[in-house]
Amino acid sequence: MIPTEEYRHRLAREAGGRWTVDAVKQVSYEVLVHRDLLHPDDPYLSDALRTSAGPAGRASDRRLLVVDAVVERIYGSAIDAYFHEHGFRTAKLVLDAHEQVKDWASVDKVLAAMDGFGVDRRREPVIAIGGGVLCDVVGFAASIFRRGTPYVRIPTTLIGLVDAGVGVKTGVNHLDGKNRIGTYAQPLLSLLDSRFLGSLPVRHLSNGMAEILKVALVKSRPLFERVEEASLTDLRGVFESPRNAETADYVIKESIHLMLEELQPNLWEGVLERCVDYGHTFSPTVEMHAVSELLHGEAVAIDMALTTGISLERGLMTEDDAVRVLDVMTGLGLSPWNDALKEQELLVKALEDTVRHRDGLQRLPLTRGIGDHVFVNDVTPAQIEAGVAFVESYARDLARWQGSVA
């Protein structure tokens, strides 16, 4: 539903031609889970889109769809058939959407499509159908087109379902900076459908599991234990086999709930100590450094491996638990090691950039055991080096074991 625009406002007139303006706008959006959104006989998606677009009698049937090129190849016909069947008049922009083109040029394509379509910003929300990158790009474009145009997200990847699809951040990369240009702009709706996961490559399932593991490590030991179970089996089977339906449902919904539990009271990050920043201290720099080889979740996993080593070095974690965490990562198909970890100067620079971003303090979330966290402001280069040594030793032992098994 489009929230009623309720404002708390105060205008104070003071002496000397001075005024203080104080206004707060209500923010409300829905995150909805529904299986098989594109089934032609199911009106759920159609009803949700119409209801969200305005009061009955005013809603427009025109929609601009921005669709990830990979999604278009797999689901394009089904998307067209569904919108046609349910009486929408649509135009479609098919967009390449991956980290290497998460830039202003992609935003400009969306802006041009919105302008060419003649989007009515009051009644015609733009529909983004794709992964996390696509949702970020479209959300950013919508937030700046005519100073704010409503949009709806339908994420199609696991990382989109549990991370990029549920918050209010939008953005694109700029120069060598990860998400350096962006806004906070809530969607009208996020519509989550795990049916899309059936067409994902296993690597992209692993990519999404990194964000689920992140939340588990800092907030929920029970979720960690379910993720650990998943790491011991075929990852595709976790999300496709009927016998694993309860596990898949729990892992997805619990991680979304825990994420929103952290985001809701702090949507605009007025409080900079955010436990969901775990895994996102070193990873933005590492990801951009190795952008041609790492997906976002893979970079987050490398960060988590490093900070697990730092937690071990600081006595916040036992060695058994630290090894257990890296075992789970490996079981999920996530490598805890990347050669970027050899570049101490890069890692120190990453921490310095984070300090600037977090208002002069590290505010670095570290795991305290499994399922809890603590914030620290005094991580040293020596501790970073110790964390790297732990990950490197683990990777070396793993390679030796894998070689002996082979």
C-alpha positions in Angstrom: 0.0 0.0 0.0 1.2 3.6 -0.6 1.3 5.0 2.9 -0.8 7.9 3.8 1.5 10.9 3.9 1.2 11.9 7.5 3.6 14.6 8.7 4.6 15.8 12.1 5.6 19.3 11.5 6.6 22.4 13.3 7.6 25.8 12.0 9.2 28.1 14.6 9.6 31.7 13.8 12.5 33.3 15.7 13.7 36.9 15.9 15.9 38.4 13.2 14.4 36.7 10.2 15.1 33.1 11.2 12.9 30.0 10.9 13.4 26.4 12.0 11.5 23.9 9.9 10.9 20.5 11.5 9.0 17.9 9.4 8.9 14.1 9.5 7.4 11.9 6.7 6.0 8.5 7.5 7.8 5.6 5.8 6.0 2.4 5.2 6.6 -0.5 2.7 5.7 -4.2 2.6 7.9 -7.2 2.1 5.7 -10.0 0.9 6.5 -13.7 0.3 4.5 -15.6 -2.3 5.4 -18.7 -4.2 5.1 -18.7 -8.0 4.2 -15.1 -8.7 4.1 -15.5 -12.4 1.6 -18.4 -12.5 -0.9 -17.0 -15.0 -4.0 -18.2 -13.0 -2.7 -16.5 -9.7 -3.9 -12.9 -9.3 -1.6 -12.3 -6.3 1.0 -10.3 -8.2 -1.6 -8.4 -10.2 -3.6 -7.5 -7.1 -0.5 -6.4 -5.2 0.7 -4.1 -8.0 -2.7 -2.5 -8.4 -3.4 -2.1 -4.7 0.0 -0.5 -4.2 -0.4 2.0 -7.0 -3.1 4.1 -5.4 -6.8 4.2 -4.4 -9.3 2.1 -6.3 -10.5 3.9 -9.4 -7.2 5.9 -9.8 -4.7 3.1 -10.4 -3.2 3.0 -13.9 -2.7 -0.2 -15.8 0.5 1.0 -17.5 3.8 -0.3 -16.1 7.4 0.1 -17.1 9.3 -3.2 -16.4 13.0 -3.2 -16.0 14.3 -6.8 -16.3 17.7 -8.3 -15.8 19.0 -9.7 -19.2 19.5 -13.1 -17.7 16.0 -13.1 -16.2 14.6 -12.0 -19.5 16.2 -15.0 -21.2 14.7 -17.5 -18.7 11.4 -15.9 -17.7 10.8 -13.2 -20.4 7.9 -15.0 -22.0 6.3 -15.8 -18.7 6.6 -12.2 -17.6 5.0 -10.9 -20.8 2.2 -13.5 -20.7 1.4 -12.7 -17.0 1.1 -9.0 -17.4 -0.9 -9.3 -20.6 -3.2 -11.9 -19.1 -3.9 -9.5 -16.1 -4.7 -6.5 -18.2 -1.5 -4.4 -17.9 -0.1 -2.3 -20.7 3.7 -2.6 -20.4 7.0 -1.4 -21.9 10.1 -3.3 -21.0 13.8 -2.3 -20.6 16.1 -5.3 -20.6 19.3 -4.4 -18.8 22.6 -6.1 -18.2 23.0 -6.1 -14.5 26.2 -7.2 -12.8 28.8 -5.6 -10.7 31.0 -4.5 -13.6 28.2 -2.4 -15.1 26.7 -1.2 -11.8 27.4 2.3 -12.8 26.0 5.7 -13.9 25.6 4.5 -17.5 23.1 1.8 -16.4 21.2 4.4 -14.3 21.0 6.7 -17.3 19.4 3.9 -19.4 16.7 3.4 -16.8 16.1 7.2 -16.5 15.8 7.4 -20.3 13.3 4.5 -20.3 11.3 6.2 -17.6 11.2 9.5 -19.5 10.4 7.8 -22.8 7.6 5.8 -21.2 6.2 9.0 -19.6 5.9 7.4 -16.1 3.1 8.9 -14.0 5.0 9.1 -10.7 1.8 9.1 -8.7 0.2 6.0 -10.3 2.7 4.0 -12.2 5.4 2.5 -10.1 8.4 1.1 -12.0 8.8 -2.7 -11.6 12.4 -4.0 -11.1 12.7 -7.8 -11.8 16.2 -9.1 -11.3 19.0 -9.6 -8.8 20.5 -7.3 -6.2 22.4 -5.2 -8.8 19.3 -4.6 -10.9 17.2 -3.7 -7.8 19.9 -1.3 -6.6 20.2 0.4 -10.1 16.4 0.7 -10.6 15.8 1.9 -7.1 18.5 4.6 -7.4 17.1 5.8 -10.8 13.5 5.9 -9.4 14.6 7.8 -6.4 16.1 10.6 -8.5 13.6 10.7 -11.4 11.4 13.7 -10.8 12.7 13.8 -7.3 11.2 10.5 -6.4 9.2 7.9 -8.4 7.7 4.8 -6.7 9.1 1.4 -7.6 8.5 -2.2 -6.8 11.2 -4.9 -6.4 10.8 -8.5 -7.5 14.2 -10.0 -6.7 15.1 -13.2 -8.5 18.3 -14.2 -6.7 18.9 -15.5 -3.2 21.0 -12.5 -2.3 18.2 -10.3 -3.7 15.6 -12.1 -1.5 17.4 -11.9 1.8 19.5 -8.7 1.4 19.2 -6.2 -1.5 15.4 -6.8 -1.8 14.4 -5.9 1.8 16.1 -2.7 2.8 16.0 0.9 1.5 19.5 1.4 0.2 20.0 2.0 -3.5 23.2 2.8 -5.4 25.9 2.3 -8.0 29.6 2.1 -8.0 31.7 5.1 -8.9 35.4 5.1 -9.9 36.8 2.5 -7.6 34.2 3.0 -4.9 31.6 0.4 -4.1 28.1 1.9 -4.0 29.7 5.4 -3.8 26.6 7.1 -5.3 23.2 6.2 -3.9 20.2 7.1 -1.9 17.9 5.8 0.8 14.6 5.1 -1.0 12.0 2.6 0.1 10.1 0.6 -2.5 6.3 0.4 -2.4 6.7 -3.4 -2.2 9.2 -6.1 -2.2 7.7 -9.3 -3.6 9.8 -12.4 -2.8 9.3 -15.6 -4.7 11.7 -18.5 -4.0 10.5 -20.2 -7.2 13.1 -18.1 -9.1 15.9 -19.9 -7.2 15.3 -23.0 -9.2 17.1 -21.4 -12.2 20.0 -20.0 -10.3 23.5 -21.5 -10.8 24.9 -23.0 -7.6 27.5 -20.3 -7.4 24.7 -17.7 -7.0 23.0 -19.8 -4.3 26.4 -19.8 -2.5 26.6 -16.0 -3.0 23.2 -15.5 -1.3 24.1 -17.9 1.5 27.0 -15.6 2.5 24.5 -12.9 3.5 22.4 -15.5 5.4 25.5 -16.7 7.2 26.4 -13.1 8.1 23.2 -12.5 9.9 23.4 -15.9 11.6 26.9 -15.3 12.9 26.1 -12.0 14.6 22.4 -12.6 15.7 21.3 -16.2 15.8 23.0 -19.5 16.7 19.9 -21.5 15.8 20.0 -20.0 12.3 23.7 -20.8 12.1 23.1 -24.4 13.0 20.5 -24.7 10.2 22.9 -23.1 7.7 25.5 -25.5 8.9 23.2 -28.4 8.1 22.7 -26.9 4.6 26.5 -26.7 4.2 26.7 -30.5 4.6 24.4 -31.3 1.7 23.9 -30.4 -1.9 23.1 -26.7 -1.9 20.7 -27.0 -4.9 18.9 -29.7 -3.1 18.3 -27.5 -0.1 16.2 -25.2 -2.2 14.7 -27.6 -4.7 14.1 -30.9 -2.9 10.6 -31.2 -1.3 12.2 -33.0 1.7 14.2 -29.8 2.4 11.3 -27.4 2.0 11.0 -26.7 5.7 14.7 -25.9 6.0 14.8 -23.7 3.0 11.7 -21.8 4.2 13.1 -21.3 7.6 16.5 -20.2 6.5 15.1 -17.6 4.1 12.3 -16.2 6.3 14.4 -16.1 9.5 17.3 -14.3 7.8 14.8 -11.8 6.3 13.2 -11.3 9.7 16.5 -10.8 11.5 17.7 -8.4 8.8 14.5 -6.3 9.0 14.7 -6.4 12.8 18.0 -4.5 12.6 17.0 -2.2 9.7 13.6 -1.0 10.7 14.6 1.2 13.7 17.6 2.5 11.8 16.7 2.8 8.1 18.8 5.9 7.5 21.7 4.7 9.6 21.6 7.4 12.1 23.1 4.8 14.5 26.4 3.7 12.9 26.9 0.6 15.1 25.1 -1.8 12.8 25.7 -5.5 13.3 24.5 -6.2 9.8 27.7 -4.4 8.6 29.5 -7.6 9.7 31.4 -8.8 6.6 31.2 -5.3 5.1 34.3 -3.6 6.5 37.0 -5.0 4.2 34.8 -6.5 1.5 33.9 -3.3 -0.4 37.5 -2.7 -1.2 38.3 -6.3 -1.8 35.3 -6.7 -4.1 36.2 -3.7 -6.2 39.9 -4.8 -6.3 38.9 -8.2 -7.6 35.6 -7.2 -9.3 36.2 -9.5 -12.3 36.5 -12.6 -10.1 34.3 -12.1 -7.0 30.6 -11.8 -6.5 29.4 -9.7 -3.7 28.6 -12.5 -1.3 32.0 -14.1 -2.1 33.8 -10.9 -1.0 31.6 -10.8 2.1 32.7 -14.3 2.9 36.4 -13.4 2.6 35.8 -10.5 5.0 34.0 -12.8 7.4 36.8 -15.3 7.3 39.3 -12.5 8.0 37.3 -11.0 10.9 36.8 -14.5 12.3 40.6 -14.7 12.5 40.6 -11.3 14.2 38.0 -12.4 16.7 40.1 -15.5 17.4 43.2 -13.3 17.9 41.3 -11.0 20.3 40.0 -13.9 22.4 36.4 -13.4 21.3 36.2 -16.9 19.8 37.7 -20.3 20.4 39.8 -21.9 17.7 37.2 -24.7 17.4 34.4 -22.2 16.6 36.6 -20.2 14.3 37.4 -23.4 12.3 33.8 -24.4 12.4 32.8 -21.1 10.8 35.3 -21.5 7.9 34.2 -25.2 7.5 30.6 -23.9 7.0 31.7 -21.3 4.5 33.6 -24.0 2.5 30.7 -26.3 2.6 28.5 -23.6 1.2 30.9 -23.2 -1.8 32.4 -20.0 -0.5 36.2 -19.7 -0.5 37.5 -18.0 2.7 40.7 -17.1 0.8 41.5 -14.7 -1.9 45.0 -13.4 -2.9 43.8 -9.9 -2.0 44.4 -11.0 1.6 48.1 -11.0 0.8 48.0 -7.3 0.3 48.3 -5.8 3.8 48.3 -2.3 2.4 45.0 -2.9 0.6 43.4 -4.2 3.8 44.7 -1.3 5.9 43.4 1.1 3.3 40.0 -0.7 3.4 39.8 -0.1 7.2 40.7 3.5 6.8 38.0 4.0 4.2 35.5 2.4 6.6 36.5 4.7 9.4 35.8 7.7 7.1 32.4 6.1 6.3 31.6 5.5 9.9 32.3 9.0 11.2 35.8 8.6 12.4 35.6 5.3 14.3 36.0 1.7 13.2 32.7 0.6 14.7 33.7 -2.8 13.5 31.3 -5.7 14.3 33.1 -8.8 15.3 31.5 -12.2 16.3 31.6 -13.1 19.9 31.4 -16.8 19.8 28.7 -17.8 17.3 25.4 -15.9 17.2 26.5 -12.8 19.1 28.6 -9.8 18.3 30.6 -6.9 19.8 31.7 -3.6 18.3 35.4 -2.6 18.4 37.3 0.6 17.5 40.9 -0.6 18.0 41.7 -3.2 15.4 45.4 -2.9 14.5 47.4 -3.8 11.4 49.0 -6.5 13.5 45.6 -8.0 14.3 44.7 -7.9 10.6 47.9 -9.7 9.8 47.0 -12.4 12.4 43.6 -12.8 10.9 45.1 -13.3 7.5 47.5 -15.8 8.9 44.7 -17.8 10.4 42.7 -17.9 7.0 45.9 -18.7 5.1 46.7 -21.6 7.4 43.2 -22.9 7.1 43.2 -22.7 3.3 46.6 -24.4 3.2 45.3 -27.3 5.4 42.1 -27.6 3.3 44.0 -27.8 0.1 46.3 -30.5 1.5 43.2 -32.5 2.7 41.4 -32.1 -0.6 44.6 -33.2 -2.4 44.9 -36.3 -0.2 41.2 -37.2 -0.8 41.6 -36.8 -4.5 
